[in-house]
Amino acid sequence: MGRKIEPDIVPQTNEEIFQAARIALTSQDPGKVWVLKIHNLLKPNLPNSKIISIHRDPRDVLISYKEFMNCNFDDALHCARDVVRYTKAYESYNSNYLLSIAYNDIVDYPKELILRVASFLKVTISEDNAKEIAFKFSREQVKSIIKNSETVINNKIASNKSCDEREVILTDTNWRAVDPNTGFQSRHISQYQTGDWKNILSKSEQQQLYSEFSNWLKRYGYEK
């Protein structure tokens, strides 16, 4: 494409993302493309923009978020509800403006999905290009990126050196290393497999989630 991707460093906070978005929405530079990730519902009429949204079985979302944030069931449930809330809102958005992706397609059909995303963005790439991108961001490659970030932080801790705020996120319960170029963090890749919620959640928790999400699960093909 011959255009520069902005920002160079992935923003970590909503404030930083909103600031970057304000610049992007008012930018008149045709040589730049802005790519921003945010966990908020976006408006249906952002100028010169396209939205790519991902949906996933909220039960898998709950377990994944619970492990990632080291939080309890109720806190993780809020994240699962957001997935359902966003997809419901986005159903009314124009298909030329918003692309909805199933998480399982990212895992099972990465090359095909990359070609689909390219078509949505009106970018022409070859199957070989798509295959290279799929490999670059495969599960094993991302694990390697995260491991390198964690090694950097552990080496700094061992040497009593201060860590850059772009390299680590501190919470009340843990710390996570961050790769500032991609945004990948510790525990973004786990041993969890789709559907493991059946073995992790109690029967009462499973029933609670099914009662709340059953219509959505059927609509999006997660329950036959």
TANORBEL-V663166 format. One record per pair of residues at least 24 apart in sequence whose ideal C-beta (glycine too) atoms are under 10 Angstrom apart, sorted by the first residue. I is the first residue (numbers start at 0). J is the second residue. Records with the same first field share a line. If there is no record, write none. Layout:
I = J + J
//
This chain:
0 = 30 + 32 + 120 + 122 + 123 + 124
1 = 30
2 = 28 + 29 + 30 + 31 + 32 + 122
3 = 28 + 30 + 31 + 32 + 33
4 = 31 + 32 + 33 + 34
5 = 31 + 32 + 33 + 34 + 35
6 = 31 + 33 + 34 + 35
7 = 179 + 180
8 = 165 + 179 + 180 + 182
9 = 34 + 35 + 36 + 165 + 177 + 178 + 179 + 180 + 181 + 182 + 183
10 = 35 + 36 + 37 + 165 + 179 + 182
11 = 164 + 165 + 168 + 177 + 179 + 182 + 184
12 = 168
13 = 37 + 38 + 39
20 = 45 + 48
23 = 47 + 48
24 = 48
32 = 120 + 122
36 = 182
38 = 78 + 81 + 82 + 85
39 = 81 + 85
40 = 81 + 84 + 85 + 88 + 89
41 = 85 + 88 + 89 + 92 + 96 + 97
42 = 92
43 = 88 + 89 + 91 + 92 + 93 + 96 + 97
44 = 92 + 93 + 96
45 = 96
48 = 96 + 97
49 = 95 + 96 + 97 + 98 + 116 + 119 + 120 + 121
50 = 89 + 92 + 96 + 97 + 98 + 99 + 119
51 = 97 + 98 + 99 + 100 + 116 + 119 + 120
52 = 82 + 85 + 86 + 88 + 89 + 92 + 97 + 98 + 99 + 100
53 = 82 + 85 + 86 + 98 + 99 + 100 + 101 + 102 + 104 + 105
54 = 82 + 83 + 85 + 86 + 89 + 99 + 100 + 101 + 102 + 103 + 215 + 219 + 221
55 = 79 + 82 + 86 + 100 + 101 + 102 + 103 + 105 + 106 + 193 + 219 + 221
56 = 82 + 101 + 102 + 103 + 193 + 194 + 196 + 208 + 212 + 215 + 216 + 219 + 220 + 221 + 222
57 = 81 + 82 + 83 + 86 + 196 + 208 + 211 + 212 + 215 + 216 + 219 + 221
58 = 193 + 194 + 195 + 196 + 197 + 199 + 200 + 204 + 205 + 208 + 209 + 212 + 216 + 221
59 = 102 + 103 + 191 + 192 + 193 + 194 + 195 + 196 + 221
60 = 102 + 196
61 = 196 + 199 + 200 + 204 + 208 + 212
62 = 189 + 191 + 193 + 194 + 195 + 196 + 198 + 199 + 200
63 = 102 + 186 + 187 + 189 + 191 + 193 + 195 + 196
65 = 191 + 199 + 200
66 = 186 + 189 + 190 + 191 + 199
67 = 173 + 175 + 184 + 185 + 186 + 187 + 189 + 191
68 = 170 + 172 + 173 + 175 + 186
69 = 170 + 171 + 172 + 173 + 175 + 186
70 = 170 + 172
72 = 200 + 201 + 204 + 207 + 208
76 = 204 + 207 + 208 + 211
79 = 208 + 211 + 212
80 = 211 + 212
82 = 212 + 215 + 219
83 = 211 + 212 + 214 + 215 + 216 + 218 + 219
84 = 215
86 = 215 + 218 + 219
87 = 214 + 215 + 218
90 = 218
94 = 119
95 = 119 + 121
99 = 219
101 = 219 + 220 + 221
102 = 193
103 = 193 + 220 + 221
105 = 133 + 136 + 138
106 = 138 + 192 + 193
107 = 193
108 = 133
109 = 133 + 134 + 136 + 137 + 138
110 = 134
135 = 181
136 = 181 + 183
138 = 188
139 = 188
140 = 183
141 = 178 + 181 + 183 + 187 + 188
142 = 183 + 187 + 188 + 189
143 = 188
144 = 176 + 178 + 180 + 181 + 183 + 184 + 187 + 188
145 = 175 + 176 + 177 + 178 + 181 + 183 + 184 + 185 + 186 + 187 + 188
146 = 176 + 185 + 188
147 = 176 + 178
148 = 175 + 176 + 177 + 178 + 179 + 180 + 181 + 183 + 184 + 185
149 = 174 + 175 + 176 + 177 + 178 + 184 + 185
150 = 176
151 = 176 + 177 + 178
152 = 176 + 177 + 185
194 = 221
//
